[in-house]
């Protein structure tokens, strides 16, 4: 479409006239459902600053477009500026997209022309509208000129075959002309416009997933991959956008097999390698290229969603992890692309396996991630993009902290200290910080010892007891997620305390400080622990009754389903509470023992519940792992300690 377009509502008398128009100097196209002739008392000026078009009379015929009486005149000051360099920049060859310009050959020669003066490369020709046309016919013409499918209607196999043949033809012509006229870009610019239109026309296929197998042919795949790397940034961006739409969830929902076949063909052809090479060349200061970055990330995410097994291969592709690590850098402002890249990275690290997580650590990813969230240790996020970005970075950290090398890097880069500061900061981010500490202290003795020395006990128990409130500035966010955050923090606090008991097995001083927390303030923390135990015991009991009812009705439920149902009800947290109570009992503190028995009896429970839960936990551990060579964790020592606690409970 031309640059000058829009909708005006004209007010005259008691009637409102909605005027839809496309304006070129001296022409006006408008549409109205009934015939009218209106004299305009005050002429309307076009919004475009380069052309002033004053509408003096409107003649509208039902369901038709027509040329009408228009007085047009040029802005003299603007015309004078048409010769300035800002409206045209000479260039013998295409040097990448420029926002607000298109590359072509015009009256000033080969170079970059400003869109609002010369029109876009896809501008409609005025003579196409010189005759009166029906509304439907004109709309189809506009869509055809713009490379759009006709009103998003499905296409059949014959229609797609024609589109693919046209794409192949336009591609070959463009390649030939680029080789033949490599030093004369004006001679192949028309072929680039036609090629871009051929790419955009394939957007119609997104509504016909059953035809995806036609796109998966080797020849078409190679064309797609070549277009992703095309020197014309517009063509590359439109191709990436097409691939994004072809693989998005809405498009593949009913045709997962067909979409999977297309994605397999793209991946086998080297899609990830091509996308990474393109991402490295894109300039995000240009709006169109920034959009291409977002579409590229969408393609990667869609591939992993449809084919999760491809994640290790995606992560192993040269340049992928390096690009994502660079995107986390705190130097760049948080925008939609940075937020989305952190989200895709989190998905990739969760799905790609050990090798991807280890590579992320080797690239310094843990340090970069910590630096990117450090500014939020005491201040709230200001934009939705920042909120999602920070949440995604915490997901990234939690994913890699499953590996021992990441835990060591987290410790070396003072991740423990940063998480404690974030919890003390009393912002809504503290829930994610507690979760991160939970992962960092799991099976990692050094982290547990460092945490106690840095004051983790005060902040964790402050949150556990509900005494460490979130700042008033975050109250709105806190109310929105208050219940969810409260339960999440409760579960994570219990897990962290249990991790500390496990990790401090060789640290007598640290263990003594931990146990003393349950004694101080008249055993208030012990009381709270029993409350949590009773709550989750009730939830698990309800689920067990439901399962028993299913069996009673003759239903078939396997052991895995039973365990999964109990875990969903909170069995893991229940077992952790029992393990903590067993540790407190094993401390032989008479005051603690009396308090535990009293509280259990008040809720009609006995030590038998604790014994059963601890015994079930020991049974679920399976074969004992060997101690890590770097001394991070000694599973045998942990089993021995839990068994000793169980024996003390049994002998009671």
C-alpha positions as a printed NumPy array, in Angstrom:
array([[  0.   ,   0.   ,   0.   ],
       [  1.08 ,   3.638,  -0.404],
       [  2.343,   5.456,   2.629],
       [ -0.653,   7.787,   2.734],
       [ -3.551,   5.788,   4.094],
       [ -5.959,   5.785,   6.993],
       [ -9.543,   6.267,   8.166],
       [-11.174,   9.626,   8.88 ],
       [-14.56 ,  10.187,  10.524],
       [-16.142,  13.317,   9.077],
       [-18.783,  15.092,  11.11 ],
       [-21.461,  17.065,   9.302],
       [-24.96 ,  17.707,  10.587],
       [-26.276,  14.599,  12.323],
       [-24.34 ,  12.197,  10.115],
       [-20.907,  10.675,  10.621],
       [-19.083,   9.492,   7.518],
       [-16.235,   7.   ,   7.926],
       [-13.816,   7.653,   5.091],
       [-11.282,   4.964,   4.277],
       [ -8.704,   6.219,   1.804],
       [ -5.5  ,   5.628,  -0.074],
       [ -3.997,   8.906,  -1.226],
       [ -1.494,   9.683,  -3.945],
       [ -1.069,  13.312,  -5.044],
       [ -4.295,  14.229,  -6.813],
       [ -6.111,  10.932,  -6.182],
       [ -8.532,   9.773,  -3.497],
       [-10.058,   6.327,  -3.067],
       [-12.884,   5.915,  -0.609],
       [-15.576,   3.407,   0.336],
       [-19.08 ,   3.878,   1.713],
       [-22.116,   1.626,   2.026],
       [-24.498,   4.218,   0.514],
       [-24.207,   6.94 ,  -2.104],
       [-23.586,  10.453,  -0.806],
       [-22.246,  13.738,  -2.036],
       [-20.799,  15.859,   0.717],
       [-19.356,  19.341,   0.555],
       [-16.593,  19.755,   3.127],
       [-16.706,  23.122,   4.867],
       [-13.201,  22.752,   6.273],
       [-10.842,  20.761,   4.031],
       [ -9.082,  17.758,   5.539],
       [ -5.314,  17.588,   5.323],
       [ -3.439,  14.324,   4.818],
       [ -1.297,  13.232,   7.783],
       [  1.703,  12.837,   5.509],
       [  4.117,  15.741,   5.904],
       [  5.536,  15.515,   2.379],
       [  2.199,  15.986,   0.595],
       [ -0.717,  18.179,   1.597],
       [ -3.964,  16.865,   0.096],
       [ -7.135,  18.821,   0.814],
       [-10.435,  16.991,   0.357],
       [-13.16 ,  19.374,  -0.777],
       [-15.882,  17.018,  -2.006],
       [-16.664,  13.353,  -1.417],
       [-18.778,  11.314,  -3.834],
       [-19.431,   7.803,  -2.556],
       [-21.179,   5.017,  -4.467],
       [-22.414,   1.841,  -2.689],
       [-19.686,  -0.815,  -2.339],
       [-17.37 ,   0.788,  -4.889],
       [-14.16 ,   2.697,  -4.915],
       [-13.879,   5.766,  -7.127],
       [-11.573,   8.653,  -7.865],
       [-13.055,  11.828,  -6.443],
       [-12.551,  15.544,  -6.585],
       [ -9.405,  16.358,  -4.652],
       [ -7.408,  19.546,  -4.499],
       [ -3.742,  18.727,  -3.911],
       [ -0.709,  20.887,  -3.454],
       [  2.845,  20.259,  -2.37 ],
       [  4.493,  21.605,   0.745],
       [  7.135,  23.887,  -0.791],
       [  9.461,  23.62 ,   2.197],
       [  9.301,  19.838,   2.022],
       [ 10.011,  19.842,  -1.7  ],
       [ 13.15 ,  21.892,  -1.09 ],
       [ 14.36 ,  19.251,   1.336],
       [ 13.901,  16.473,  -1.239],
       [ 17.395,  17.186,  -2.508],
       [ 19.034,  16.842,   0.913],
       [ 21.136,  13.829,   1.811],
       [ 18.736,  12.71 ,   4.565],
       [ 16.169,  11.726,   1.909],
       [ 18.609,   9.719,  -0.202],
       [ 21.916,   8.009,   0.462],
       [ 23.836,   6.766,  -2.573],
       [ 25.144,   3.2  ,  -2.33 ],
       [ 26.342,   0.957,  -5.14 ],
       [ 25.359,  -2.191,  -3.241],
       [ 22.997,  -3.324,  -0.489],
       [ 24.606,  -2.794,   2.958],
       [ 21.85 ,  -4.066,   5.227],
       [ 18.438,  -2.752,   6.216],
       [ 18.024,   0.845,   7.366],
       [ 15.026,   1.872,   9.388],
       [ 12.769,   4.226,   7.41 ],
       [ 14.545,   3.549,   4.087],
       [ 14.339,   1.037,   1.27 ],
       [ 17.137,   0.099,  -1.139],
       [ 16.413,   0.536,  -4.815],
       [ 17.028,   2.361,  -8.051],
       [ 15.051,   5.562,  -8.484],
       [ 15.286,   9.011, -10.002],
       [ 18.419,   9.747,  -7.955],
       [ 20.218,   6.521,  -8.839],
       [ 21.025,   3.411,  -6.755],
       [ 20.89 ,   3.736,  -2.993],
       [ 18.657,   4.125,   0.066],
       [ 15.446,   6.143,  -0.345],
       [ 13.361,   7.486,   2.53 ],
       [ 10.026,   5.639,   2.65 ],
       [  7.757,   8.57 ,   3.514],
       [  8.921,  10.488,   0.439],
       [  9.37 ,   7.908,  -2.257],
       [  7.059,   5.146,  -1.042],
       [  8.01 ,   1.578,  -0.131],
       [  9.466,  -0.972,  -2.481],
       [  6.06 ,  -2.649,  -2.582],
       [  4.093,   0.534,  -3.276],
       [  0.956,   0.112,  -5.352],
       [  0.812,   1.586,  -8.797],
       [ -1.737,   4.402,  -9.136],
       [ -2.897,   3.246, -12.521],
       [ -4.218,   0.012, -10.952],
       [ -6.967,   2.13 ,  -9.372],
       [ -7.743,   4.329, -12.37 ],
       [-11.009,   2.492, -12.961],
       [-13.913,   1.976, -10.594],
       [-13.662,  -1.455,  -8.969],
       [-15.811,  -3.492,  -6.632],
       [-14.667,  -3.564,  -3.005],
       [-13.87 ,  -7.288,  -2.961],
       [-11.951,  -7.088,  -6.213],
       [ -9.903,  -4.125,  -5.019],
       [ -9.12 ,  -5.781,  -1.669],
       [ -7.855,  -8.876,  -3.464],
       [ -5.634,  -6.694,  -5.643],
       [ -4.218,  -4.909,  -2.605],
       [ -3.483,  -8.248,  -0.899],
       [ -1.892,  -9.603,  -4.04 ],
       [  0.38 ,  -6.56 ,  -4.346],
       [  1.346,  -6.892,  -0.682],
       [  2.193, -10.583,  -1.022],
       [ -0.655, -11.58 ,   1.314],
       [ -2.925, -14.595,   1.08 ],
       [ -6.499, -13.81 ,   0.184],
       [ -8.161, -13.127,   3.517],
       [ -6.228, -15.944,   5.204],
       [ -8.216, -18.667,   3.414],
       [ -6.862, -22.209,   3.257],
       [ -5.157, -23.283,   0.058],
       [ -5.197, -26.686,  -1.575],
       [ -2.318, -28.805,  -2.852],
       [ -2.532, -27.312,  -6.34 ],
       [ -2.424, -23.793,  -4.992],
       [  0.589, -24.557,  -2.806],
       [  2.342, -26.239,  -5.699],
       [  1.943, -23.068,  -7.756],
       [  3.285, -20.95 ,  -4.882],
       [  6.314, -23.209,  -4.483],
       [  6.997, -23.227,  -8.206],
       [  6.799, -19.439,  -8.197],
       [  9.168, -19.265,  -5.209],
       [ 11.681, -21.543,  -6.911],
       [ 11.445, -19.55 , -10.139],
       [ 11.896, -16.193,  -8.4  ],
       [ 14.768, -17.554,  -6.343],
       [ 16.64 , -18.866,  -9.378],
       [ 16.094, -15.634, -11.301],
       [ 17.387, -13.597,  -8.38 ],
       [ 20.471, -15.791,  -8.014],
       [ 21.242, -15.524, -11.72 ],
       [ 20.786, -11.769, -11.797],
       [ 22.855, -11.237,  -8.669],
       [ 25.725, -13.165, -10.267],
       [ 25.317, -11.522, -13.651],
       [ 24.92 ,  -7.972, -12.347],
       [ 26.921,  -8.175,  -9.123],
       [ 28.162,  -4.595,  -9.53 ],
       [ 24.866,  -3.149, -10.748],
       [ 22.236,  -3.701,  -8.034],
       [ 19.634,  -1.63 ,  -9.854],
       [ 19.352,  -4.418, -12.421],
       [ 18.36 ,  -7.111,  -9.904],
       [ 16.249,  -5.039,  -7.508],
       [ 13.003,  -5.926,  -9.272],
       [ 13.775,  -9.635,  -8.899],
       [ 14.309,  -9.088,  -5.154],
       [ 10.895,  -7.491,  -4.795],
       [  9.281, -10.398,  -6.641],
       [ 11.214, -12.932,  -4.544],
       [ 10.125, -11.26 ,  -1.312],
       [  6.506, -11.302,  -2.476],
       [  6.828, -15.014,  -3.288],
       [  8.063, -15.661,   0.264],
       [  5.245, -13.64 ,   1.853],
       [  2.65 , -15.451,  -0.252],
       [  3.53 , -18.704,   1.529],
       [  2.042, -17.357,   4.773],
       [ -1.229, -18.834,   3.53 ],
       [  0.164, -22.328,   4.217],
       [  0.016, -21.783,   7.991],
       [ -3.718, -22.493,   7.831],
       [ -3.146, -25.779,   5.959],
       [ -0.923, -27.937,   8.138],
       [ -1.893, -31.032,   6.168],
       [  0.219, -29.692,   3.281],
       [  3.425, -29.255,   5.279],
       [  4.922, -32.345,   3.688],
       [  5.16 , -30.403,   0.428],
       [  7.374, -27.832,   2.154],
       [  9.681, -30.538,   3.507],
       [ 11.131, -31.486,   0.114],
       [ 14.933, -31.129,  -0.013],
       [ 14.852, -28.498,  -2.766],
       [ 12.402, -26.24 ,  -0.912],
       [ 14.294, -26.663,   2.371],
       [ 17.531, -25.559,   0.724],
       [ 15.775, -22.512,  -0.728],
       [ 14.426, -21.588,   2.7  ],
       [ 17.863, -21.886,   4.281],
       [ 19.464, -19.862,   1.512],
       [ 16.844, -17.136,   1.923],
       [ 17.476, -16.958,   5.675],
       [ 21.04 , -15.935,   4.779],
       [ 20.052, -13.682,   1.875],
       [ 22.028, -10.457,   1.564],
       [ 18.789,  -8.507,   1.357],
       [ 17.772,  -8.116,   4.991],
       [ 14.074,  -7.77 ,   4.143],
       [ 14.014, -11.117,   2.36 ],
       [ 15.884, -12.803,   5.199],
       [ 13.551, -11.282,   7.804],
       [ 10.406, -12.296,   5.916],
       [ 11.704, -15.86 ,   5.489],
       [ 12.477, -16.185,   9.187],
       [  9.039, -14.787,  10.017],
       [  7.484, -17.37 ,   7.665],
       [  9.346, -20.232,   9.377],
       [  8.231, -18.907,  12.756],
       [  4.582, -18.896,  11.726],
       [  4.834, -22.325,  10.096],
       [  6.16 , -23.889,  13.303],
       [  4.216, -22.005,  15.992],
       [  1.869, -23.887,  18.329],
       [ -1.391, -22.7  ,  16.726],
       [ -0.247, -23.832,  13.295],
       [  0.938, -27.317,  14.341],
       [ -1.667, -28.132,  16.997],
       [ -3.725, -30.421,  14.748],
       [ -0.876, -31.544,  12.498],
       [  1.984, -32.434,  14.841],
       [  3.242, -35.248,  12.616],
       [  3.361, -33.041,   9.514],
       [  4.939, -30.166,  11.432],
       [  7.439, -32.569,  12.984],
       [  8.43 , -33.731,   9.515],
       [  9.001, -30.153,   8.372],
       [ 11.071, -29.349,  11.469],
       [ 13.117, -32.534,  11.046],
       [ 13.871, -31.583,   7.444],
       [ 14.882, -28.049,   8.447],
       [ 17.134, -29.286,  11.256],
       [ 18.774, -31.892,   9.028],
       [ 19.413, -29.191,   6.465],
       [ 21.298, -27.084,   9.018],
       [ 18.635, -24.612,  10.165],
       [ 20.215, -23.908,  13.565],
       [ 23.64 , -23.207,  12.082],
       [ 22.116, -20.862,   9.509],
       [ 20.014, -19.035,  12.121],
       [ 23.013, -18.474,  14.396],
       [ 25.076, -17.074,  11.535],
       [ 22.207, -14.743,  10.656],
       [ 21.695, -13.676,  14.281],
       [ 25.329, -12.665,  14.534],
       [ 24.937, -10.322,  11.528],
       [ 21.624,  -8.677,  12.44 ],
       [ 21.677,  -5.112,  13.732],
       [ 18.97 ,  -4.734,  16.374],
       [ 19.082,  -0.957,  16.171],
       [ 17.159,  -1.425,  12.917],
       [ 13.518,  -2.204,  13.643],
       [ 13.115,  -4.816,  10.9  ],
       [ 16.259,  -6.685,  11.922],
       [ 15.278,  -6.584,  15.583],
       [ 12.005,  -8.224,  14.553],
       [ 14.008, -10.876,  12.675],
       [ 15.931, -11.662,  15.881],
       [ 12.657, -12.235,  17.737],
       [ 11.364, -14.465,  14.932],
       [ 14.614, -16.479,  14.95 ],
       [ 14.219, -17.135,  18.667],
       [ 10.627, -18.162,  18.037],
       [ 11.764, -20.703,  15.438],
       [ 14.253, -22.253,  17.886],
       [ 11.679, -22.425,  20.658],
       [  9.081, -23.963,  18.331],
       [ 11.545, -26.62 ,  17.204],
       [ 12.269, -27.625,  20.809],
       [  8.56 , -27.644,  21.691],
       [  7.615, -29.895,  18.779],
       [ 10.789, -32.017,  18.842],
       [ 12.197, -31.983,  22.425],
       [ 14.761, -34.584,  21.425],
       [ 16.433, -32.04 ,  19.135],
       [ 17.468, -29.82 ,  22.082],
       [ 20.925, -31.434,  22.632],
       [ 21.744, -30.987,  18.949],
       [ 20.588, -27.365,  18.994],
       [ 22.744, -26.586,  22.027],
       [ 25.761, -28.382,  20.527],
       [ 25.643, -26.333,  17.305],
       [ 28.655, -24.044,  17.036],
       [ 27.926, -20.538,  18.233],
       [ 24.543, -21.208,  19.87 ],
       [ 25.541, -21.183,  23.534],
       [ 28.023, -18.357,  22.921],
       [ 25.297, -16.165,  21.426],
       [ 22.887, -16.836,  24.288],
       [ 25.551, -16.134,  26.92 ],
       [ 26.333, -12.8  ,  25.301],
       [ 22.635, -11.909,  25.331],
       [ 22.578, -12.138,  29.138],
       [ 25.175,  -9.406,  29.456],
       [ 24.07 ,  -6.691,  31.902],
       [ 25.498,  -4.008,  29.618],
       [ 22.53 ,  -4.114,  27.235],
       [ 19.138,  -2.747,  28.284],
       [ 16.324,  -5.225,  28.829],
       [ 13.981,  -5.238,  25.831],
       [ 11.622,  -7.807,  24.34 ],
       [ 14.441,  -9.567,  22.466],
       [ 16.669,  -9.857,  25.538],
       [ 13.73 , -11.119,  27.579],
       [ 12.793, -13.688,  24.921],
       [ 16.384, -14.893,  24.488],
       [ 16.604, -15.576,  28.245],
       [ 13.364, -17.547,  28.039],
       [ 14.579, -19.709,  25.145],
       [ 17.921, -20.243,  26.922],
       [ 16.113, -21.505,  30.03 ],
       [ 14.086, -23.948,  27.924],
       [ 17.227, -25.09 ,  26.119],
       [ 19.218, -25.732,  29.307],
       [ 16.322, -27.627,  30.875],
       [ 15.924, -29.855,  27.811],
       [ 19.396, -30.24 ,  26.305],
       [ 21.049, -32.308,  29.024],
       [ 24.355, -32.299,  30.877],
       [ 26.656, -31.316,  28.009],
       [ 24.762, -28.085,  27.311],
       [ 24.769, -27.075,  30.97 ],
       [ 28.463, -27.816,  31.35 ],
       [ 29.261, -25.77 ,  28.244],
       [ 27.224, -22.866,  29.622],
       [ 29.308, -22.964,  32.791],
       [ 32.579, -23.168,  30.838],
       [ 31.568, -20.051,  28.892],
       [ 31.207, -18.123,  32.155],
       [ 27.446, -18.236,  31.977],
       [ 26.898, -18.487,  35.726],
       [ 28.903, -15.319,  36.388],
       [ 27.105, -13.473,  33.565],
       [ 23.699, -14.564,  34.851],
       [ 24.491, -13.4  ,  38.383],
       [ 25.71 , -10.029,  37.118],
       [ 22.556,  -9.547,  35.063],
       [ 20.241,  -9.92 ,  38.076],
       [ 22.48 ,  -8.257,  40.675],
       [ 21.009,  -4.762,  40.117],
       [ 17.626,  -6.036,  41.346],
       [ 18.855,  -7.14 ,  44.757],
       [ 17.242,  -4.138,  46.411],
       [ 15.079,  -2.514,  43.753],
       [ 11.873,  -3.627,  42.081],
       [ 11.583,  -4.35 ,  38.36 ],
       [ 10.188,  -1.399,  36.42 ],
       [  8.785,  -3.028,  33.269],
       [  7.076,  -6.329,  32.36 ],
       [ 10.116,  -7.178,  30.223],
       [ 12.391,  -6.798,  33.244],
       [ 10.111,  -8.987,  35.386],
       [ 10.103, -11.804,  32.844],
       [ 13.812, -11.431,  32.134],
       [ 14.783, -11.757,  35.806],
       [ 12.452, -14.726,  36.253],
       [ 13.98 , -16.408,  33.197],
       [ 17.54 , -15.828,  34.436],
       [ 16.668, -17.516,  37.729],
       [ 15.272, -20.443,  35.715],
       [ 18.574, -20.571,  33.844],
       [ 20.536, -20.673,  37.11 ],
       [ 18.315, -23.366,  38.609],
       [ 18.704, -25.477,  35.461],
       [ 22.509, -25.374,  35.449],
       [ 22.804, -25.788,  39.237],
       [ 21.889, -29.426,  38.762],
       [ 25.525, -29.878,  37.708],
       [ 28.395, -29.91 ,  40.222],
       [ 30.586, -27.624,  38.103],
       [ 27.823, -25.   ,  38.118],
       [ 27.561, -25.188,  41.915],
       [ 31.28 , -24.554,  42.236],
       [ 31.059, -21.607,  39.828],
       [ 28.04 , -20.288,  41.727],
       [ 30.028, -20.458,  44.967],
       [ 33.157, -18.882,  43.453],
       [ 31.169, -15.981,  41.997],
       [ 29.509, -15.266,  45.373],
       [ 26.086, -16.459,  44.312],
       [ 25.252, -17.454,  47.891],
       [ 25.907, -13.938,  49.142],
       [ 23.859, -12.374,  46.337],
       [ 20.838, -14.616,  47.016],
       [ 20.931, -13.771,  50.74 ],
       [ 21.066, -10.053,  49.901],
       [ 18.088, -10.452,  47.593],
       [ 16.06 , -12.133,  50.336],
       [ 17.032,  -9.371,  52.754],
       [ 16.009,  -6.796,  50.149],
       [ 12.399,  -7.87 ,  50.748],
       [ 11.347,  -7.477,  47.107],
       [  9.096,  -9.884,  45.24 ],
       [ 12.221, -11.419,  43.704],
       [ 13.023, -13.189,  46.969],
       [ 10.903, -16.246,  46.07 ],
       [ 13.153, -16.962,  43.105],
       [ 16.245, -16.304,  45.244],
       [ 15.128, -18.908,  47.821],
       [ 14.502, -21.389,  45.011],
       [ 17.993, -20.748,  43.672],
       [ 19.492, -21.337,  47.134],
       [ 17.557, -24.593,  47.343],
       [ 19.233, -25.849,  44.152],
       [ 22.655, -24.513,  45.18 ],
       [ 22.653, -26.247,  48.586],
       [ 21.32 , -29.607,  47.367],
       [ 24.06 , -32.223,  47.77 ],
       [ 26.722, -29.52 ,  48.117],
       [ 28.384, -29.416,  51.522],
       [ 30.563, -26.379,  50.772],
       [ 27.553, -24.267,  49.849],
       [ 25.792, -25.254,  53.076],
       [ 28.811, -24.328,  55.174],
       [ 29.248, -20.989,  53.341],
       [ 25.523, -20.229,  53.668],
       [ 25.521, -20.606,  57.459],
       [ 28.599, -18.399,  57.777],
       [ 26.983, -15.698,  55.629],
       [ 23.784, -15.565,  57.684],
       [ 21.321, -17.724,  55.788],
       [ 19.651, -18.997,  58.964],
       [ 18.249, -15.59 ,  59.942],
       [ 16.724, -14.843,  56.516],
       [ 15.402, -18.348,  55.792],
       [ 13.703, -18.697,  59.153],
       [ 12.464, -15.104,  58.887],
       [ 10.622, -16.026,  55.686],
       [  9.538, -19.408,  57.086],
       [  7.967, -17.76 ,  60.112],
       [  6.355, -15.014,  58.029],
       [  8.307, -12.269,  59.784],
       [ 10.305, -11.032,  56.794],
       [  7.663,  -9.07 ,  54.868],
       [  7.894,  -7.803,  51.324],
       [  8.307,  -4.043,  50.942],
       [  5.186,  -1.924,  50.555],
       [  6.395,  -0.846,  47.14 ],
       [  5.898,  -4.42 ,  45.945],
       [  2.609,  -4.894,  47.769],
       [  0.506,  -4.82 ,  44.605],
       [  2.55 ,  -7.589,  43.035],
       [  2.615,  -9.438,  46.352],
       [ -1.196,  -9.417,  46.626],
       [ -1.564, -10.725,  43.11 ],
       [  0.673, -13.697,  43.771],
       [  0.532, -13.691,  47.548],
       [ -0.89 , -17.164,  48.135],
       [  1.176, -18.801,  45.4  ],
       [  4.37 , -17.152,  46.603],
       [  3.655, -18.018,  50.23 ],
       [  3.27 , -21.74 ,  49.49 ],
       [  6.301, -21.724,  47.197],
       [  8.441, -20.038,  49.845],
       [  7.195, -22.441,  52.522],
       [  8.163, -25.478,  50.426],
       [ 11.553, -24.019,  49.494],
       [ 12.392, -22.995,  53.061],
       [ 11.718, -26.532,  54.311],
       [ 13.893, -27.91 ,  51.511],
       [ 16.768, -25.497,  52.275],
       [ 16.702, -26.386,  55.996],
       [ 16.777, -30.087,  55.147],
       [ 19.675, -29.461,  52.728],
       [ 21.56 , -27.732,  55.551],
       [ 21.12 , -30.707,  57.877],
       [ 22.454, -32.973,  55.104],
       [ 25.331, -30.683,  54.103],
       [ 26.49 , -29.828,  57.62 ],
       [ 27.079, -33.448,  58.554],
       [ 30.813, -32.737,  59.104],
       [ 30.35 , -29.217,  60.469],
       [ 29.495, -29.599,  64.145],
       [ 29.447, -25.867,  64.805],
       [ 27.122, -25.15 ,  61.886],
       [ 24.831, -28.02 ,  62.85 ],
       [ 24.638, -26.763,  66.45 ],
       [ 23.653, -23.273,  65.226],
       [ 20.959, -24.797,  63.029],
       [ 19.468, -26.892,  65.856],
       [ 19.535, -23.945,  68.232],
       [ 17.195, -22.067,  65.88 ],
       [ 14.449, -24.586,  66.729],
       [ 14.991, -24.053,  70.458],
       [ 15.038, -20.249,  70.605],
       [ 11.922, -18.129,  71.186],
       [ 10.164, -20.94 ,  73.054],
       [ 10.394, -23.482,  70.203],
       [  8.344, -21.317,  67.811],
       [ 10.125, -22.688,  64.743],
       [  9.546, -26.234,  65.931],
       [  5.848, -25.414,  66.317],
       [  5.739, -24.04 ,  62.765],
       [  7.502, -27.114,  61.412],
       [  4.92 , -29.429,  62.978],
       [  2.126, -27.283,  61.494],
       [  3.577, -27.767,  58.021],
       [  4.014, -31.501,  58.667],
       [  0.367, -31.883,  59.714],
       [ -0.865, -29.848,  56.742],
       [  0.918, -32.001,  54.175],
       [  0.132, -35.223,  56.025],
       [ -3.565, -34.376,  55.67 ],
       [ -3.191, -33.624,  51.944],
       [ -1.388, -36.883,  51.275],
       [ -3.945, -38.821,  53.356],
       [ -6.798, -37.388,  51.281],
       [ -5.051, -38.455,  48.08 ],
       [ -4.417, -41.936,  49.465],
       [ -8.11 , -42.244,  50.288],
       [ -8.98 , -41.291,  46.726],
       [ -6.597, -43.913,  45.367],
       [ -8.055, -46.531,  47.734],
       [-11.525, -45.625,  46.466],
       [-10.365, -46.187,  42.871],
       [ -9.084, -49.621,  43.819],
       [-12.344, -50.32 ,  45.61 ],
       [-14.26 , -49.604,  42.42 ],
       [-12.159, -52.096,  40.507],
       [ -9.947, -49.498,  38.873],
       [ -6.435, -50.329,  37.759],
       [ -3.731, -47.999,  39.077],
       [ -0.054, -48.88 ,  38.748],
       [  2.584, -48.098,  41.362],
       [  4.053, -45.209,  39.404],
       [  0.662, -43.501,  39.192],
       [  0.14 , -43.946,  42.925],
       [  3.541, -42.441,  43.725],
       [  2.997, -39.559,  41.295],
       [ -0.387, -38.768,  42.84 ],
       [  1.099, -38.738,  46.339],
       [  3.99 , -36.548,  45.192],
       [  1.53 , -34.078,  43.663],
       [ -0.244, -33.939,  47.014],
       [  3.012, -32.926,  48.761],
       [  4.744, -36.197,  49.738],
       [  8.243, -34.79 ,  49.099],
       [  7.745, -31.82 ,  51.432],
       [  6.138, -34.137,  53.996],
       [  9.193, -36.426,  53.933],
       [ 11.535, -33.446,  54.305],
       [  9.622, -32.266,  57.373],
       [  9.94 , -35.772,  58.822],
       [ 13.694, -35.832,  58.125],
       [ 14.168, -32.493,  59.909],
       [ 12.179, -33.747,  62.903],
       [ 14.285, -36.92 ,  62.923],
       [ 17.453, -34.784,  63.025],
       [ 16.038, -32.734,  65.9  ],
       [ 15.15 , -35.915,  67.749],
       [ 18.65 , -37.306,  67.161],
       [ 20.166, -34.17 ,  68.74 ],
       [ 19.048, -35.62 ,  72.114],
       [ 17.839, -32.237,  73.298],
       [ 15.232, -33.153,  75.94 ],
       [ 13.339, -29.91 ,  75.494],
       [ 12.997, -30.462,  71.764],
       [ 11.932, -34.072,  72.208],
       [  9.225, -33.133,  74.688],
       [  7.986, -30.363,  72.396],
       [  7.843, -32.666,  69.367],
       [  5.878, -35.337,  71.244],
       [  3.467, -32.743,  72.678],
       [  2.732, -31.169,  69.293],
       [  2.278, -34.524,  67.557],
       [ -0.14 , -35.702,  70.228],
       [ -2.126, -32.464,  69.958],
       [ -2.767, -33.323,  66.309],
       [ -3.442, -37.008,  67.101],
       [ -0.164, -38.234,  65.653],
       [  2.758, -40.16 ,  67.158],
       [  6.409, -40.753,  66.323],
       [  5.141, -43.675,  64.248],
       [  4.295, -41.202,  61.45 ],
       [  7.874, -39.877,  61.455],
       [  9.325, -43.399,  61.479],
       [  7.136, -44.456,  58.534],
       [  8.026, -41.423,  56.444],
       [ 11.778, -41.671,  57.116],
       [ 11.778, -45.412,  56.375],
       [  9.926, -44.792,  53.094],
       [ 12.488, -42.115,  52.192],
       [ 15.434, -44.457,  52.869],
       [ 13.808, -47.171,  50.758],
       [ 13.315, -44.748,  47.847],
       [ 17.005, -43.792,  47.687],
       [ 17.983, -46.893,  45.75 ],
       [ 21.66 , -47.769,  45.113],
       [ 24.134, -45.591,  46.983],
       [ 26.145, -43.227,  44.787],
       [ 29.875, -42.847,  45.198],
       [ 31.205, -39.758,  46.96 ],
       [ 32.274, -36.994,  44.583],
       [ 36.028, -36.636,  44.14 ],
       [ 35.941, -32.907,  44.928],
       [ 34.159, -33.494,  48.22 ],
       [ 30.927, -31.779,  47.212],
       [ 28.78 , -34.508,  48.693],
       [ 29.119, -37.923,  50.367],
       [ 25.907, -39.948,  49.848],
       [ 27.116, -42.781,  52.07 ],
       [ 27.596, -40.423,  54.992],
       [ 24.102, -39.029,  54.448],
       [ 22.515, -42.507,  54.413],
       [ 24.377, -43.45 ,  57.553],
       [ 23.145, -40.339,  59.325],
       [ 19.499, -40.856,  58.285],
       [ 19.671, -44.509,  59.326],
       [ 21.   , -43.503,  62.756],
       [ 18.134, -41.058,  63.167],
       [ 15.646, -43.766,  62.173],
       [ 17.109, -46.193,  64.73 ],
       [ 16.726, -43.596,  67.474],
       [ 13.088, -43.147,  66.503],
       [ 12.5  , -46.912,  66.465],
       [ 14.154, -47.415,  69.841],
       [ 12.021, -44.719,  71.435]])
